[in-house]
Amino acid sequence: MKRLSLLFVLLSMQIAFVFGNSFNSSRLKIRMWDNSTFTIVFDGSHFETPTNNFVATNLEQGLHQVKIMKHFSGSYYYGHHSVVLYQGFINIPANSKVIAKLNMYNQLNIERVETISYAGYNNYGSNNNDYYESSYDNNYYNNQNYFSSNDFMQLQSSISNVSFESSKLQIAKQAVGMNKVSSNQVAQIMQLFSFESTKLEFAKYAYNHVYDKSNYYVVNNAFSFSSSISELNQFLYGTF
């Protein structure tokens, strides 16, 4: 009897562990705008078999690194070679399926996000699915996701760890473009840039993605020159 009880407890713990991990995991699908094949490096793992529909499962929420490459069969002189089409980061929300597409300009766009709600089995009808998915368009994705403190710290680390200013700006724009941020967070990101022109470009871009526009004056503290503040005010409000 004790052995059966112990077996039941262990089995229950295993089921809870498996389903608990499933409830917190997300999925990502990536394809090309023309449905052509590509190879990918995802979070440091190389997937060298060409595919036209990359799928990653059991993902934790947060930023994930993506590198998309296209393989070309060249001429007799140039031979076979691969070209990097995109390299950057994508933010994955919890309990979600993210559908992304690389457009013809090599920009990775989020087409939609499907929230996965795990409903379990029931005794009604013939439906035996253990989850259902609710689809939202890209506006929902942009308007409803906010950075947790851990995700924001990870973003700051990702920006700081790249060498080129253009790469820093690319990561910052992509992350802010998919999440609502505070004015203070924008100012903190601006401090990670080396050049005043980059700070100004990012401040202009980020304004439409903050949820506390009335506090946007705090980004002025990140500028080194008053002329940058004047240009930002001119851009945002049409006045100096």
C-alpha positions in Angstrom: 0.0 0.0 0.0 2.8 2.4 0.9 4.5 1.5 -2.4 1.4 2.3 -4.3 1.0 5.6 -2.5 4.6 6.5 -3.2 4.2 5.6 -6.9 1.1 7.8 -7.1 2.9 10.8 -5.5 5.9 10.4 -7.9 3.6 10.1 -10.9 1.6 13.2 -9.8 4.8 15.2 -9.4 6.0 14.2 -12.9 2.7 15.1 -14.5 2.7 18.5 -12.7 6.2 19.1 -13.8 5.5 18.3 -17.4 2.3 20.3 -17.6 3.7 23.1 -15.6 6.5 23.5 -18.1 4.1 23.3 -21.0 1.9 26.0 -19.5 4.8 28.4 -19.4 6.3 27.6 -22.8 5.8 29.5 -26.1 6.4 28.7 -29.7 7.8 30.6 -32.7 7.3 30.2 -36.4 9.4 32.0 -39.0 9.1 32.0 -42.7 10.2 34.1 -45.7 8.0 36.6 -47.5 8.3 34.4 -50.7 8.1 31.1 -48.9 11.6 30.2 -50.0 14.0 28.1 -48.0 16.6 29.4 -45.5 18.8 28.2 -42.7 18.8 29.7 -39.2 20.9 30.0 -36.0 18.5 30.3 -33.1 19.9 31.1 -29.6 23.3 29.8 -30.7 22.0 26.5 -32.1 22.7 25.9 -35.8 19.9 24.5 -38.0 21.7 23.7 -41.3 18.9 21.9 -43.1 17.2 24.4 -45.4 13.5 25.0 -44.5 10.7 27.3 -45.5 9.0 27.2 -42.1 11.2 27.2 -39.0 9.4 26.2 -35.8 10.9 26.5 -32.3 8.9 25.1 -29.3 9.1 25.1 -25.5 10.6 28.6 -25.5 10.9 30.7 -22.3 9.5 34.2 -22.5 12.0 37.0 -23.2 14.5 37.9 -25.9 15.9 35.2 -28.2 18.7 35.6 -30.7 17.9 35.0 -34.4 20.2 34.8 -37.4 18.6 34.0 -40.8 20.8 33.0 -43.8 20.1 32.2 -47.4 22.2 29.6 -49.3 23.1 30.4 -52.9 24.5 28.1 -55.6 26.9 30.4 -57.3 28.6 30.3 -60.6 31.7 28.3 -61.4 33.9 31.2 -60.1 32.1 32.1 -56.9 30.8 28.6 -55.9 28.3 28.0 -53.1 27.9 30.7 -50.4 25.6 31.8 -47.7 24.4 35.4 -47.1 23.1 36.6 -43.7 19.7 38.2 -44.3 18.9 39.1 -40.8 20.5 39.1 -37.4 18.9 40.4 -34.2 16.6 39.6 -31.4 12.9 38.7 -31.0 10.9 39.0 -27.9 8.7 36.1 -27.0 5.8 36.5 -24.6 4.8 33.7 -22.2 2.2 31.1 -23.3 2.1 32.4 -26.8 2.7 31.3 -30.4 4.5 34.0 -32.3 4.2 34.1 -36.1 7.0 36.1 -37.8 8.0 36.7 -41.4 11.1 38.1 -43.0 10.0 40.6 -45.6 11.6 41.4 -48.9 13.7 44.2 -47.2 15.2 41.6 -44.7 13.2 43.0 -41.8 11.7 40.5 -39.4 8.0 41.4 -38.8 5.6 40.0 -36.3 2.5 39.0 -38.2 0.5 37.9 -35.2 0.6 36.4 -31.7 -1.7 33.6 -30.6 -2.2 33.3 -26.9 -2.2 29.6 -25.8 -4.7 28.9 -23.0 -4.5 25.4 -21.7 -8.0 24.1 -20.9 -7.3 20.4 -20.2 -9.6 17.5 -21.2 -13.3 17.5 -20.7 -16.2 15.1 -21.0 -18.2 17.2 -23.5 -18.3 16.4 -27.2 -15.3 14.9 -29.1 -12.8 17.7 -28.4 -9.7 16.2 -26.9 -7.3 19.1 -27.4 -5.4 20.2 -24.3 -5.3 23.8 -25.3 -6.9 26.4 -27.5 -5.3 29.4 -29.2 -6.7 32.9 -29.5 -5.3 35.0 -32.3 -4.6 38.7 -32.1 -3.2 41.0 -34.7 0.1 42.9 -34.5 -1.6 45.9 -32.8 -2.5 43.7 -29.8 1.1 42.5 -29.6 2.4 46.1 -29.6 -0.2 47.5 -27.3 -0.4 44.9 -24.6 3.1 43.7 -23.9 5.2 45.4 -21.2 8.8 44.7 -20.2 9.2 42.9 -16.9 12.2 44.1 -14.8 14.1 40.9 -15.8 13.3 41.3 -19.5 14.4 44.9 -19.4 17.7 44.0 -17.7 18.2 41.4 -20.4 17.6 43.9 -23.1 20.1 46.3 -21.6 22.7 43.6 -21.4 22.0 42.6 -25.0 22.5 46.1 -26.2 25.7 46.6 -24.1 27.3 43.4 -25.4 27.3 44.4 -29.1 30.1 46.6 -30.4 28.6 48.6 -33.3 26.3 51.5 -32.6 24.1 50.5 -35.5 23.6 47.1 -34.0 22.8 48.6 -30.6 20.1 50.8 -32.2 18.7 47.9 -34.2 18.2 45.8 -31.1 16.7 48.7 -29.1 14.3 49.5 -31.9 13.2 46.0 -32.4 12.6 45.4 -28.7 10.7 48.7 -28.1 8.7 48.2 -31.3 7.2 45.0 -29.8 6.7 46.2 -26.3 5.3 49.2 -24.4 8.0 50.9 -22.4 8.1 53.8 -19.9 9.8 57.1 -20.5 12.3 56.3 -17.9 13.2 53.0 -19.7 13.7 54.9 -22.9 16.1 57.3 -21.1 18.0 54.3 -19.7 18.4 52.8 -23.1 19.6 56.1 -24.5 22.4 56.1 -22.0 23.8 52.9 -23.6 24.5 54.7 -26.9 27.8 56.5 -27.6 26.6 59.0 -30.1 24.2 61.9 -29.7 22.7 61.3 -33.1 21.8 57.7 -32.1 20.2 58.9 -28.9 18.1 61.4 -30.8 17.0 58.9 -33.5 16.0 56.4 -30.8 14.1 59.0 -28.8 12.1 60.0 -31.8 11.3 56.3 -32.6 10.5 55.3 -29.1 7.9 58.0 -28.4 5.1 56.1 -30.0 5.8 53.1 -27.9 5.7 54.6 -24.4 2.7 54.3 -22.2 3.4 57.5 -20.1 3.9 60.2 -22.8 3.3 62.9 -20.2 6.6 61.9 -18.6 8.6 61.9 -21.8 10.5 65.0 -20.7 12.8 62.7 -18.6 14.6 61.5 -21.8 16.1 65.0 -22.0 18.5 64.0 -19.2 20.1 61.5 -21.5 21.2 64.1 -24.0 24.5 65.9 -23.9 23.5 68.9 -25.9 20.5 71.3 -25.6 20.2 71.3 -29.4 19.2 67.7 -29.3 16.4 68.5 -26.9 15.2 71.3 -29.2 15.2 69.0 -32.2 13.3 66.3 -30.3 10.6 68.8 -29.2 10.4 70.1 -32.8 9.9 66.6 -34.0 7.3 65.6 -31.4 5.3 68.8 -30.9 6.3 71.1 -33.7 7.8 73.7 -31.3 11.2 74.4 -29.8 
